[in-house]
Amino acid sequence: MFEKLTEMIVSGFIGNYSYDRIRRLLKAEAREGGIPAQETDPEEGQRDPDIKAVYGQNVKYKKKYRTFDIQDDFEVVLDLLAEPVVYIVIEDRPSMAWRLPVIIAEDAKTGEWYVFSKGRVAFEGAGGGLSQAKTFLKKIQDKDVPFSAWVLEYALTEKLSQGCRPWPEFKLQCIPALAAEQGEYFREFVIGSLQEVAKAQ
């Protein structure tokens, strides 16, 4: 009886040890490109204190402030700022078909800032997102508002877009869009499109 119990305990330890080694090995292979890695690690949500809930690939963050809609709210917000400056912050990888920007309007005088959620504007494709981008850029150029394009890590753009973390916290992590190492497609189609739209206005 004692021998059987000892055998079960030992086999349990060995089984757990083997399972952990196999799991680590598979994760290492996935990182090296041998096996396609999952889009999001299910344990990732447990490690990020900002995450409220995870629904498959959709992550909901803890909302701390109101975000605005670029189509309905932009001009109202812009009129509140004494010296407005606009930041177009583009995801470093696409969340949908395109890399969507978060738009931030900031007052250069007071430091006051407002975030406009992702989803309406895109500098890729030929549909509604690009049309909204043209309308948005026309508004800021008509008012002589300075603007610039930046790239930020996808998860951080999500936190901004969902009103989870404040803009000043991520501002220094943004990389100027022209300097970002995002490949030929990004330079040609995303930045190229943004420049074309800006020149056309």
C-alpha positions as CSV (number, residue, x, y, z in Angstrom):
1,M,0.0,0.0,0.0
2,F,2.8,2.4,1.0
3,E,4.7,1.5,-2.1
4,K,1.7,2.2,-4.4
5,L,1.2,5.6,-2.7
6,T,4.9,6.5,-3.1
7,E,4.7,5.4,-6.8
8,M,1.6,7.7,-7.4
9,I,3.3,10.7,-5.7
10,V,6.5,10.3,-7.7
11,S,4.6,9.8,-11.0
12,G,2.6,12.9,-10.2
13,F,5.7,15.0,-9.7
14,I,7.3,13.6,-12.9
15,G,4.1,14.1,-14.9
16,N,3.8,17.8,-13.8
17,Y,7.5,18.4,-14.4
18,S,7.2,16.8,-17.9
19,Y,4.1,18.8,-18.7
20,D,5.7,22.1,-17.7
21,R,8.8,21.3,-19.8
22,I,6.7,20.4,-22.9
23,R,4.6,23.6,-22.4
24,R,7.7,25.8,-22.2
25,L,9.2,24.0,-25.2
26,L,6.1,24.6,-27.3
27,K,6.0,28.3,-26.3
28,A,9.6,28.7,-27.2
29,E,9.0,27.1,-30.7
30,A,6.0,29.4,-31.2
31,R,8.1,32.5,-30.5
32,E,10.8,31.2,-32.9
33,G,8.2,30.7,-35.7
34,G,7.9,26.9,-35.6
35,I,4.3,27.0,-34.4
36,P,1.9,29.9,-34.9
37,A,1.6,31.7,-31.6
38,Q,-1.9,32.6,-30.2
39,E,-3.0,36.2,-30.8
40,T,-3.4,36.8,-27.1
41,D,-2.2,34.8,-24.1
42,P,-5.1,33.9,-21.9
43,E,-2.9,34.7,-18.8
44,E,-2.0,38.1,-20.2
45,G,-5.2,39.6,-18.7
46,Q,-4.3,38.4,-15.3
47,R,-0.9,40.2,-15.5
48,D,-2.2,43.5,-16.7
49,P,-4.0,45.4,-13.8
50,D,-5.7,47.7,-16.3
51,I,-7.7,44.9,-17.9
52,K,-11.4,44.7,-16.8
53,A,-12.5,41.7,-18.9
54,V,-11.4,39.6,-21.8
55,Y,-13.9,38.2,-24.4
56,G,-11.9,36.0,-26.7
57,Q,-9.6,38.4,-28.6
58,N,-11.5,41.5,-27.3
59,V,-10.0,43.1,-24.2
60,K,-12.0,45.6,-22.2
61,Y,-9.9,48.1,-20.1
62,K,-10.9,49.9,-16.9
63,K,-12.4,53.3,-18.0
64,K,-11.1,56.3,-16.1
65,Y,-12.2,59.2,-18.3
66,R,-14.6,60.0,-21.2
67,T,-13.3,59.6,-24.7
68,F,-14.9,61.5,-27.6
69,D,-16.1,60.8,-31.2
70,I,-14.1,62.5,-33.9
71,Q,-17.1,63.0,-36.2
72,D,-19.5,64.4,-33.6
73,D,-17.4,66.0,-30.9
74,F,-14.1,67.3,-32.6
75,E,-15.1,70.8,-33.4
76,V,-16.8,71.4,-30.0
77,V,-13.7,70.2,-28.1
78,L,-11.3,72.1,-30.4
79,D,-13.1,75.4,-29.6
80,L,-12.4,74.8,-25.9
81,L,-8.7,74.9,-26.4
82,A,-6.7,78.2,-26.5
83,E,-3.7,76.8,-28.4
84,P,-4.8,73.5,-29.9
85,V,-2.3,70.9,-31.1
86,V,-3.4,67.6,-32.6
87,Y,-1.6,64.3,-32.4
88,I,-2.5,61.4,-34.8
89,V,-1.3,58.3,-32.9
90,I,-1.3,55.2,-35.1
91,E,-1.2,51.6,-33.9
92,D,2.0,49.7,-34.4
93,R,0.0,46.8,-35.7
94,P,-3.5,46.7,-37.2
95,S,-6.4,46.0,-34.8
96,M,-8.8,45.6,-37.7
97,A,-8.2,45.5,-41.4
98,W,-6.2,48.8,-41.1
99,R,-4.0,50.5,-38.5
100,L,-6.4,52.8,-36.8
101,P,-5.3,56.1,-35.2
102,V,-6.3,57.5,-31.9
103,I,-6.6,61.3,-32.1
104,I,-5.5,63.6,-29.3
105,A,-6.3,67.3,-29.1
106,E,-4.1,69.1,-26.6
107,D,-3.9,72.7,-25.4
108,A,-0.2,73.8,-25.8
109,K,-0.9,76.6,-23.3
110,T,-2.6,74.7,-20.4
111,G,-1.7,71.1,-21.1
112,E,-5.4,70.1,-21.2
113,W,-6.0,67.1,-23.4
114,Y,-8.9,65.1,-25.0
115,V,-8.8,61.7,-26.6
116,F,-10.9,60.7,-29.6
117,S,-11.5,56.9,-29.9
118,K,-10.3,54.7,-32.7
119,G,-12.7,53.4,-35.3
120,R,-13.8,56.4,-37.5
121,V,-10.6,57.4,-39.2
122,A,-8.1,55.4,-41.3
123,F,-5.3,56.4,-43.7
124,E,-5.6,53.1,-45.6
125,G,-8.2,51.7,-48.0
126,A,-10.7,53.7,-50.0
127,G,-13.9,53.7,-47.9
128,G,-15.4,55.6,-45.0
129,G,-12.3,55.7,-42.8
130,L,-10.3,57.5,-45.5
131,S,-13.2,59.8,-46.2
132,Q,-13.4,60.7,-42.4
133,A,-9.7,61.2,-42.4
134,K,-10.0,63.8,-45.2
135,T,-12.9,65.6,-43.4
136,F,-10.9,65.6,-40.1
137,L,-7.7,67.0,-41.7
138,K,-9.7,69.7,-43.6
139,K,-11.2,70.8,-40.2
140,I,-7.8,71.2,-38.6
141,Q,-6.1,72.8,-41.6
142,D,-8.9,75.3,-42.0
143,K,-8.3,76.4,-38.4
144,D,-4.5,76.4,-38.8
145,V,-4.1,73.8,-36.1
146,P,-0.7,72.2,-36.1
147,F,-0.7,68.4,-36.2
148,S,1.8,65.5,-36.3
149,A,1.7,61.7,-36.8
150,W,3.1,59.2,-34.3
151,V,3.2,55.4,-33.8
152,L,2.5,53.7,-30.5
153,E,2.3,50.1,-29.3
154,Y,-1.1,48.6,-30.1
155,A,-2.1,47.8,-26.5
156,L,-1.3,51.4,-25.4
157,T,-3.5,52.8,-28.2
158,E,-6.3,50.6,-26.9
159,K,-5.9,51.9,-23.4
160,L,-6.1,55.5,-24.7
161,S,-9.0,54.7,-27.0
162,Q,-11.0,53.1,-24.1
163,G,-10.2,55.9,-21.6
164,C,-8.1,53.7,-19.4
165,R,-4.7,55.5,-19.0
166,P,-4.0,59.3,-19.4
167,W,-2.4,60.7,-22.6
168,P,0.6,62.3,-20.8
169,E,1.7,58.8,-19.5
170,F,2.1,57.5,-23.1
171,K,3.1,60.7,-24.9
172,L,6.8,60.1,-24.5
173,Q,6.5,56.5,-25.7
174,C,5.2,57.7,-29.1
175,I,7.7,57.5,-32.1
176,P,7.4,60.0,-34.9
177,A,5.6,58.1,-37.7
178,L,8.3,58.9,-40.3
179,A,11.0,57.4,-38.0
180,A,9.1,54.3,-36.9
181,E,10.4,51.0,-38.1
182,Q,7.2,49.7,-39.5
183,G,8.2,48.4,-42.9
184,E,7.7,49.5,-46.5
185,Y,3.9,49.0,-46.6
186,F,3.5,51.4,-43.6
187,R,5.7,54.0,-45.2
188,E,4.2,53.8,-48.6
189,F,0.5,53.3,-47.8
190,V,-0.2,54.7,-44.3
191,I,2.3,57.6,-44.2
192,G,2.0,58.1,-47.9
193,S,-1.8,58.3,-47.7
194,L,-1.7,60.7,-44.7
195,Q,0.7,63.0,-46.6
196,E,-1.5,62.9,-49.8
197,V,-4.6,63.7,-47.8
198,A,-2.9,66.5,-46.0
199,K,-1.6,68.0,-49.2
200,A,-5.0,67.8,-50.9
201,Q,-6.7,69.9,-48.3
